[in-house]
Amino acid sequence: MGSGRRTSVSPRDARADRGTKSGSRAKGSARISSGRVAPLYKRLPHGPHRLERVEVIHNQRARIHGAMVEAVARGGYEGTSVKQVIGLAGVSRRSFYEQFANKQECFLVTFDLIARRELAQIKEAYLAADGSLEERTGAAFRRFAQTIEDERNTVVLAALEAQRAGPAGVLHLRKATSACEQMLTCSFAESPYAIQLPLPVVRGIVGGLHGIASAFLRQSPTEEPGCAGLAEEMLRWTLLFQSPAAQDMSERMAAGLAARMREISSAYGHRLGDAEEPSRDERTRLLQGILRLVTHDDYSTLSAPQIADEANVSIDAFCELFTDKRDCFLAALDMIGDELLAIAADPDLVSSDWAGAVRRVLAALMRYLADHPLQARTIAQEAFFIGSEAVERTVELAQSIATLLTEGTPTEADGRHTTDAVAGAIWHTIRCQVASGRVELLPALSDHLAYVVLAPFIGAEAAVEIVTEERRPARSPSADADEIGVLQST
């Protein structure tokens, strides 16, 4: 590790090599076989009883929320139906629709209840602990790990399945992670160094925590080191960034971040960046067409003729190339993966210039996604709405990129889930920019991501020096738009 050079790396080989591990882990989630739906709860007695109407409603809602957690644990959000929920809850269809408009609304209300309760318990554990930041933060993570120990399925719903519940699910998850970012910012400010980390770094740290927890939840319980090990892993990841050097980084990067954002806005304005140059190849046009459609329309309503029409390709040609729309979308997802892995398969990532290569590769990845907003939206959001296979391929892609970025590190990270944390930090950053409609700003955040990736391996101080080195001056947009690293505005 460290000084050797990669002899030959194929993007597909990189994905396949990582897929034997990450793909199997994604499939080994916390779900169980659904079987026959039987009520989890005893039904209220028919006819007269002593309960007031408001008590009946409260009782029914509690049972429905519990049933939603169980149904999602069995089949995921995609495989959950209102029929399953009411069967498990022991309530009538009419009672369900008196409480909720549809499955999604019921899921989101259940998610919010779980998120509010868990955030409150984590905050309570943090405030109740005495001593240093490490001791208080450790108490918060132990509280979270205890919830997984006691109520694993509720955390599966909140951490893994919310991003599969459509754009509304992503927004609810984003609100919860934003609250975590605020809590972490306050925690660092209360440290002995009174650290004020830049928000993009805090966002990366929280994304890393989500990546660690998600990887833990995707594993079979028999494969895990235990919930205590999870708490220690999350604490270790967080404390990596508690360094007085971070304050210096914050001051040195603040002006640069503002300047780069102004450069992006002034150079590229606010035009749409969705349009790509139409390919002469029919297959590529179909892949581009389905990406345009899924980011603007409901995938479930799309048809093969619509995709063919969008791509200006005959339906006969579509049928010769793809079996159905699912096959076409997965091929488009693979196309994105190949392009991203080609960027990440930089031989300098296994050289003595590993740290500098990480910075350059992340800049190139963020620039690509900013220049291709449809691709960014697909891997950060749309793929999670379309089905389990698309989710597994996206998780695999994130793991493959994180593996390529970290395989040439000069030292081993102190943690079994550090690669998962790196993947989580990158994807969470992309997801946040997609959700805010500001994909074009991703290149301005690449150095913050580089710091998050580098610090676990070379320390915060050395990472700060790498990411604050002066870059080569950028040329005007008309000189070479690919080389200057600015983005198209969505």
C-alpha positions as CSV (number, residue, x, y, z in Angstrom):
1,M,0.0,0.0,0.0
2,G,1.1,3.6,-0.6
3,S,3.8,3.7,-3.2
4,G,2.8,1.0,-5.8
5,R,1.1,1.9,-9.0
6,R,-2.1,0.3,-10.3
7,T,-1.2,-1.6,-13.5
8,S,-4.6,-1.9,-15.0
9,V,-8.0,-1.0,-13.6
10,S,-11.2,-1.4,-15.5
11,P,-14.2,0.5,-14.1
12,R,-16.4,-2.6,-14.5
13,D,-13.7,-4.7,-12.8
14,A,-13.5,-2.3,-9.9
15,R,-17.3,-2.5,-9.5
16,A,-17.4,-6.3,-9.8
17,D,-14.5,-6.7,-7.3
18,R,-16.2,-4.5,-4.7
19,G,-19.6,-5.9,-5.6
20,T,-18.8,-9.4,-4.2
21,K,-18.7,-7.7,-0.8
22,S,-20.9,-4.6,-0.9
23,G,-23.6,-6.2,-3.1
24,S,-24.0,-9.1,-0.8
25,R,-24.1,-6.8,2.2
26,A,-26.8,-4.7,0.6
27,K,-28.9,-7.8,0.0
28,G,-28.4,-9.1,3.5
29,S,-30.6,-6.4,5.0
30,A,-32.8,-6.5,8.1
31,R,-35.8,-7.7,6.1
32,I,-37.5,-11.0,6.8
33,S,-39.9,-13.1,4.8
34,S,-43.4,-11.7,4.8
35,G,-45.5,-14.9,4.9
36,R,-49.2,-14.6,5.8
37,V,-50.3,-11.3,7.2
38,A,-51.6,-11.9,10.8
39,P,-52.5,-9.1,13.2
40,L,-49.7,-8.0,15.6
41,Y,-52.2,-6.4,17.9
42,K,-55.5,-7.5,19.5
43,R,-58.4,-5.8,17.9
44,L,-60.6,-3.5,20.0
45,P,-63.9,-5.1,20.9
46,H,-66.9,-4.5,18.6
47,G,-69.9,-2.8,20.0
48,P,-70.1,-0.6,23.1
49,H,-66.9,-0.1,25.2
50,R,-65.5,2.5,27.6
51,L,-63.1,4.1,25.2
52,E,-63.7,7.6,24.0
53,R,-63.5,8.3,20.2
54,V,-60.2,10.1,20.6
55,E,-58.8,7.1,22.6
56,V,-59.9,4.8,19.8
57,I,-58.2,6.9,17.2
58,H,-55.0,7.1,19.3
59,N,-55.0,3.3,19.8
60,Q,-55.5,2.7,16.1
61,R,-52.8,5.1,15.0
62,A,-50.3,3.5,17.4
63,R,-51.1,0.1,16.0
64,I,-50.8,1.3,12.4
65,H,-47.4,2.9,13.1
66,G,-46.2,-0.3,14.7
67,A,-47.6,-2.3,11.8
68,M,-45.8,0.0,9.3
69,V,-42.5,-0.6,11.0
70,E,-43.0,-4.4,10.9
71,A,-44.2,-4.4,7.3
72,V,-41.2,-2.3,6.1
73,A,-38.9,-4.6,8.0
74,R,-40.4,-7.6,6.2
75,G,-40.5,-6.3,2.6
76,G,-39.0,-2.8,2.5
77,Y,-40.9,0.3,1.5
78,E,-41.3,-0.9,-2.0
79,G,-42.9,-4.2,-0.9
80,T,-45.2,-2.7,1.7
81,S,-48.9,-2.3,1.0
82,V,-51.8,-0.8,2.8
83,K,-53.3,-4.3,2.9
84,Q,-50.3,-5.6,4.8
85,V,-50.3,-2.7,7.2
86,I,-54.0,-2.9,8.1
87,G,-53.7,-6.7,8.4
88,L,-50.8,-6.4,10.9
89,A,-52.4,-3.5,12.7
90,G,-55.8,-5.3,13.1
91,V,-57.8,-2.3,11.8
92,S,-60.2,-1.9,8.9
93,R,-59.3,-0.3,5.6
94,R,-61.8,2.4,6.4
95,S,-60.1,3.2,9.7
96,F,-56.7,3.4,7.9
97,Y,-58.0,5.9,5.3
98,E,-59.7,8.0,8.0
99,Q,-56.2,8.5,9.5
100,F,-53.9,8.6,6.4
101,A,-54.3,9.5,2.7
102,N,-52.1,6.6,1.5
103,K,-49.1,4.4,2.3
104,Q,-46.6,7.2,1.8
105,E,-48.3,9.6,4.2
106,C,-48.5,6.8,6.9
107,F,-44.8,6.0,6.3
108,L,-43.7,9.6,6.6
109,V,-45.7,10.2,9.8
110,T,-44.2,7.0,11.2
111,F,-40.7,8.2,10.2
112,D,-41.2,11.6,11.8
113,L,-42.3,10.0,15.1
114,I,-39.2,7.8,15.1
115,A,-36.8,10.6,14.2
116,R,-38.2,13.0,16.8
117,R,-38.1,10.5,19.5
118,E,-34.6,9.3,18.7
119,L,-33.1,12.8,18.3
120,A,-34.6,13.7,21.7
121,Q,-33.2,10.6,23.3
122,I,-29.7,11.2,21.8
123,K,-29.8,14.9,23.0
124,E,-30.9,13.8,26.4
125,A,-28.1,11.3,26.7
126,Y,-25.5,13.9,25.5
127,L,-26.7,16.5,28.0
128,A,-26.9,14.0,30.9
129,A,-23.3,12.8,30.5
130,D,-20.6,14.5,32.5
131,G,-17.1,15.1,31.4
132,S,-15.3,15.7,28.1
133,L,-16.8,16.0,24.6
134,E,-15.6,12.5,24.0
135,E,-17.6,11.1,27.0
136,R,-20.7,13.1,26.1
137,T,-20.6,12.2,22.5
138,G,-19.9,8.6,23.4
139,A,-23.0,8.6,25.5
140,A,-25.1,9.9,22.6
141,F,-23.8,7.1,20.3
142,R,-24.4,4.5,22.9
143,R,-28.0,5.7,23.2
144,F,-28.4,5.3,19.4
145,A,-26.8,1.9,19.5
146,Q,-29.1,0.8,22.3
147,T,-32.1,1.7,20.1
148,I,-30.8,-0.6,17.4
149,E,-30.4,-3.3,20.0
150,D,-33.9,-2.9,21.3
151,E,-35.8,-1.7,18.2
152,R,-33.8,-2.5,15.2
153,N,-36.7,-2.4,12.8
154,T,-37.5,1.2,13.7
155,V,-34.0,2.3,12.8
156,V,-34.1,0.3,9.6
157,L,-37.2,2.3,8.6
158,A,-35.6,5.6,9.4
159,A,-32.0,5.1,8.2
160,L,-32.5,2.8,5.2
161,E,-36.0,3.0,3.9
162,A,-36.8,6.7,4.1
163,Q,-34.8,7.5,1.0
164,R,-36.9,5.0,-0.9
165,A,-40.2,6.8,-0.1
166,G,-40.0,9.2,-3.0
167,P,-38.9,12.9,-3.0
168,A,-41.0,13.5,0.2
169,G,-39.0,10.7,2.0
170,V,-35.7,12.3,1.0
171,L,-36.9,15.7,2.3
172,H,-37.9,14.1,5.6
173,L,-34.6,12.3,5.9
174,R,-32.8,15.6,5.0
175,K,-34.6,17.4,7.8
176,A,-33.6,14.7,10.3
177,T,-29.9,14.8,9.2
178,S,-29.9,18.6,9.3
179,A,-30.9,18.4,13.0
180,C,-27.9,16.0,13.5
181,E,-25.6,18.5,11.7
182,Q,-26.8,21.2,14.1
183,M,-26.2,19.0,17.1
184,L,-22.7,18.1,15.9
185,T,-21.8,21.7,15.2
186,C,-22.8,22.7,18.7
187,S,-20.8,19.7,20.1
188,F,-17.6,20.7,18.3
189,A,-18.1,24.3,19.4
190,E,-18.2,23.1,23.0
191,S,-14.9,21.1,22.6
192,P,-11.7,22.4,24.3
193,Y,-10.6,23.9,21.0
194,A,-14.0,25.6,20.4
195,I,-13.9,24.3,16.8
196,Q,-16.1,26.0,14.2
197,L,-16.0,23.5,11.4
198,P,-17.3,24.5,8.0
199,L,-20.8,23.3,7.4
200,P,-19.8,21.1,4.4
201,V,-17.3,19.3,6.6
202,V,-19.9,18.8,9.3
203,R,-22.3,17.5,6.6
204,G,-19.6,15.1,5.5
205,I,-19.1,13.8,9.0
206,V,-22.8,13.2,9.5
207,G,-23.0,11.5,6.1
208,G,-20.2,9.3,7.3
209,L,-22.1,8.4,10.5
210,H,-25.1,7.6,8.3
211,G,-22.9,5.4,6.1
212,I,-21.5,3.5,9.2
213,A,-25.0,2.9,10.6
214,S,-26.4,1.9,7.2
215,A,-23.6,-0.6,6.6
216,F,-24.2,-2.0,10.1
217,L,-28.0,-2.4,9.5
218,R,-27.5,-4.0,6.1
219,Q,-25.5,-6.8,7.7
220,S,-27.0,-9.9,9.2
221,P,-27.0,-9.6,13.0
222,T,-24.7,-12.6,13.2
223,E,-22.0,-10.7,11.1
224,E,-21.9,-7.7,13.4
225,P,-19.4,-6.9,16.2
226,G,-22.3,-5.9,18.4
227,C,-24.0,-2.6,19.0
228,A,-21.3,-1.5,21.5
229,G,-18.9,-1.8,18.6
230,L,-21.1,0.4,16.5
231,A,-21.1,3.1,19.1
232,E,-17.3,3.0,19.4
233,E,-16.9,3.1,15.6
234,M,-19.2,6.2,15.3
235,L,-17.4,7.9,18.1
236,R,-14.0,7.1,16.6
237,W,-15.0,8.6,13.2
238,T,-16.4,11.8,14.8
239,L,-13.3,12.4,17.0
240,L,-11.0,12.2,14.0
241,F,-12.1,15.7,13.1
242,Q,-11.6,17.2,16.6
243,S,-8.4,19.1,16.0
244,P,-7.3,22.7,16.5
245,A,-6.0,22.5,12.9
246,A,-9.7,22.4,11.8
247,Q,-10.2,26.0,13.0
248,D,-7.3,27.1,10.8
249,M,-8.8,25.2,7.9
250,S,-12.2,26.9,8.4
251,E,-10.6,30.3,8.2
252,R,-8.4,29.5,5.2
253,M,-11.2,27.8,3.2
254,A,-14.0,30.3,3.9
255,A,-12.8,33.0,1.6
256,G,-11.9,30.4,-1.1
257,L,-15.4,28.8,-0.9
258,A,-17.1,32.1,-1.3
259,A,-14.9,33.1,-4.2
260,R,-15.5,29.8,-6.0
261,M,-19.3,30.1,-5.6
262,R,-19.2,33.6,-7.0
263,E,-17.1,32.3,-9.9
264,I,-19.6,29.6,-10.6
265,S,-22.6,32.0,-10.5
266,S,-21.0,34.7,-12.6
267,A,-19.4,32.4,-15.2
268,Y,-22.4,30.1,-15.8
269,G,-25.5,32.0,-14.7
270,H,-28.6,30.1,-14.0
271,R,-29.4,28.1,-17.1
272,L,-30.6,24.5,-17.0
273,G,-27.9,21.9,-17.2
274,D,-30.1,18.9,-18.1
275,A,-29.5,18.9,-21.8
276,E,-26.8,16.7,-23.2
277,E,-25.5,16.5,-26.7
278,P,-27.7,13.9,-28.5
279,S,-25.7,10.8,-29.3
280,R,-25.6,9.2,-32.7
281,D,-25.9,5.8,-31.0
282,E,-29.5,4.7,-30.4
283,R,-28.7,2.8,-27.2
284,T,-27.0,5.9,-25.7
285,R,-29.9,8.1,-26.7
286,L,-32.3,5.7,-25.0
287,L,-30.2,5.8,-21.8
288,Q,-30.1,9.6,-21.9
289,G,-33.8,9.6,-22.5
290,I,-34.8,7.5,-19.6
291,L,-32.6,9.6,-17.3
292,R,-34.5,12.7,-18.4
293,L,-37.8,11.1,-17.9
294,V,-37.3,9.6,-14.5
295,T,-36.0,12.9,-13.1
296,H,-39.2,14.7,-14.3
297,D,-41.9,12.0,-14.2
298,D,-43.1,9.1,-12.1
299,Y,-41.1,6.0,-13.1
300,S,-44.1,3.8,-12.4
301,T,-46.1,5.5,-15.2
302,L,-43.4,5.4,-17.8
303,S,-43.7,3.0,-20.8
304,A,-41.3,1.7,-23.4
305,P,-43.0,3.8,-26.2
306,Q,-42.5,7.0,-24.1
307,I,-38.8,6.2,-23.6
308,A,-38.4,5.5,-27.3
309,D,-40.2,8.7,-28.3
310,E,-38.1,10.8,-25.9
311,A,-34.9,9.4,-27.4
312,N,-36.3,9.7,-31.0
313,V,-35.8,5.9,-31.5
314,S,-38.3,3.4,-32.8
315,I,-40.0,1.1,-30.4
316,D,-38.6,-1.8,-32.4
317,A,-35.1,-0.6,-31.8
318,F,-35.9,-0.2,-28.0
319,C,-37.2,-3.8,-27.9
320,E,-34.1,-5.1,-29.6
321,L,-31.9,-3.4,-27.1
322,F,-33.8,-3.8,-23.8
323,T,-36.4,-6.2,-22.4
324,D,-38.3,-3.5,-20.6
325,K,-38.0,-0.1,-18.9
326,R,-36.4,-1.6,-15.9
327,D,-33.7,-3.1,-18.0
328,C,-33.2,0.2,-19.7
329,F,-32.9,2.1,-16.4
330,L,-30.4,-0.3,-14.9
331,A,-28.3,0.0,-18.0
332,A,-28.4,3.8,-17.6
333,L,-27.4,3.4,-14.0
334,D,-24.5,1.2,-15.1
335,M,-23.5,3.8,-17.7
336,I,-23.2,6.4,-14.9
337,G,-21.3,4.0,-12.8
338,D,-18.8,3.3,-15.5
339,E,-18.2,7.0,-16.1
340,L,-17.7,7.7,-12.4
341,L,-15.5,4.7,-11.8
342,A,-13.3,5.7,-14.8
343,I,-12.6,9.0,-13.1
344,A,-12.0,7.3,-9.7
345,A,-9.7,4.7,-11.2
346,D,-6.7,7.1,-11.1
347,P,-3.4,5.2,-10.8
348,D,-2.0,8.0,-8.6
349,L,-4.4,6.8,-5.9
350,V,-1.9,4.0,-5.2
351,S,1.2,6.1,-5.4
352,S,3.3,8.2,-3.0
353,D,1.0,11.2,-4.0
354,W,-2.1,9.5,-2.7
355,A,-3.3,12.5,-0.7
356,G,-3.0,14.9,-3.6
357,A,-4.6,12.3,-5.9
358,V,-7.6,12.1,-3.6
359,R,-8.1,15.8,-3.8
360,R,-7.8,15.8,-7.6
361,V,-10.1,12.8,-8.1
362,L,-12.8,14.2,-5.8
363,A,-12.6,17.5,-7.7
364,A,-13.0,15.7,-11.0
365,L,-16.0,13.6,-9.6
366,M,-17.8,16.6,-8.3
367,R,-17.1,18.5,-11.5
368,Y,-18.6,15.6,-13.6
369,L,-21.7,15.5,-11.5
370,A,-22.2,19.2,-11.7
371,D,-21.8,19.1,-15.4
372,H,-24.3,16.2,-15.6
373,P,-27.1,17.0,-13.1
374,L,-29.3,14.2,-14.4
375,Q,-26.7,11.7,-13.4
376,A,-26.2,13.4,-10.0
377,R,-30.0,13.2,-9.4
378,T,-30.1,9.6,-10.5
379,I,-27.5,8.2,-8.1
380,A,-28.4,10.4,-5.2
381,Q,-32.2,10.2,-5.4
382,E,-34.0,8.6,-8.3
383,A,-32.3,5.2,-8.2
384,F,-33.6,4.7,-4.6
385,F,-37.2,5.1,-5.8
386,I,-37.1,2.4,-8.5
387,G,-36.5,-0.9,-6.9
388,S,-34.2,-3.1,-4.8
389,E,-31.8,-3.9,-7.7
390,A,-31.2,-0.2,-8.5
391,V,-30.6,0.5,-4.8
392,E,-28.1,-2.3,-4.5
393,R,-26.2,-1.2,-7.6
394,T,-26.1,2.4,-6.3
395,V,-24.8,1.3,-2.9
396,E,-22.3,-0.9,-4.7
397,L,-21.2,2.1,-6.8
398,A,-20.7,4.2,-3.7
399,Q,-18.6,1.5,-2.0
400,S,-16.5,1.0,-5.2
401,I,-15.6,4.7,-5.4
402,A,-14.8,4.8,-1.7
403,T,-12.6,1.7,-2.1
404,L,-10.7,3.2,-5.0
405,L,-10.2,6.4,-3.1
406,T,-8.8,4.6,0.0
407,E,-7.0,1.5,-1.3
408,G,-3.7,3.4,-1.6
409,T,-3.6,4.9,1.9
410,P,-0.3,5.1,3.6
411,T,-1.8,3.8,6.8
412,E,-4.7,1.6,7.8
413,A,-7.7,3.4,9.3
414,D,-8.6,2.5,12.8
415,G,-12.1,1.2,12.1
416,R,-13.8,-1.6,10.1
417,H,-16.4,0.8,8.6
418,T,-14.2,3.7,7.5
419,T,-14.8,2.9,3.8
420,D,-18.5,2.9,4.5
421,A,-18.1,6.3,6.2
422,V,-16.3,7.7,3.2
423,A,-19.0,6.5,0.9
424,G,-21.6,7.9,3.2
425,A,-19.9,11.3,3.3
426,I,-19.7,11.6,-0.5
427,W,-23.3,10.4,-1.2
428,H,-24.8,12.6,1.6
429,T,-23.0,15.6,0.2
430,I,-24.4,14.9,-3.3
431,R,-27.8,14.2,-2.0
432,C,-28.0,17.4,-0.1
433,Q,-27.0,19.5,-3.1
434,V,-29.6,17.6,-5.3
435,A,-32.3,18.2,-2.7
436,S,-31.5,21.9,-2.5
437,G,-31.4,22.2,-6.3
438,R,-27.7,23.4,-6.2
439,V,-25.9,20.6,-7.9
440,E,-23.7,23.2,-9.7
441,L,-22.0,24.0,-6.4
442,L,-20.5,20.5,-5.9
443,P,-17.0,21.4,-7.2
444,A,-16.9,24.2,-4.6
445,L,-17.3,21.5,-1.9
446,S,-14.7,19.0,-3.2
447,D,-11.9,20.2,-0.9
448,H,-14.2,19.8,2.1
449,L,-14.9,16.3,1.1
450,A,-11.2,15.7,0.5
451,Y,-10.5,16.7,4.1
452,V,-13.2,14.3,5.4
453,V,-11.6,11.5,3.3
454,L,-8.0,12.3,4.2
455,A,-8.2,13.0,7.9
456,P,-8.9,9.4,9.0
457,F,-5.7,8.2,7.3
458,I,-3.1,11.0,7.6
459,G,-4.5,13.1,10.5
460,A,-6.4,16.3,10.6
461,E,-3.3,18.5,10.5
462,A,-1.8,16.9,7.4
463,A,-5.2,16.9,5.7
464,V,-5.7,20.6,6.3
465,E,-2.3,21.3,4.6
466,I,-3.3,19.3,1.6
467,V,-6.8,20.8,1.0
468,T,-5.6,24.4,1.6
469,E,-2.7,24.3,-0.8
470,E,-3.1,26.8,-3.6
471,R,-4.7,25.5,-6.7
472,R,-3.5,26.2,-10.2
473,P,-5.3,29.5,-11.3
474,A,-8.4,28.8,-13.4
475,R,-8.7,30.1,-16.9
476,S,-11.8,31.8,-18.3
477,P,-14.8,29.5,-19.1
478,S,-14.3,30.1,-22.8
479,A,-10.8,28.7,-22.6
480,D,-11.6,25.2,-21.3
481,A,-14.8,24.6,-19.4
482,D,-13.8,21.0,-18.5
483,E,-10.5,22.0,-16.9
484,I,-11.5,25.0,-14.8
485,G,-13.9,23.1,-12.6
486,V,-16.9,25.3,-12.6
487,L,-20.4,24.0,-13.0
488,Q,-23.5,24.4,-15.0
489,S,-26.4,25.7,-12.9
490,T,-29.5,23.6,-12.7
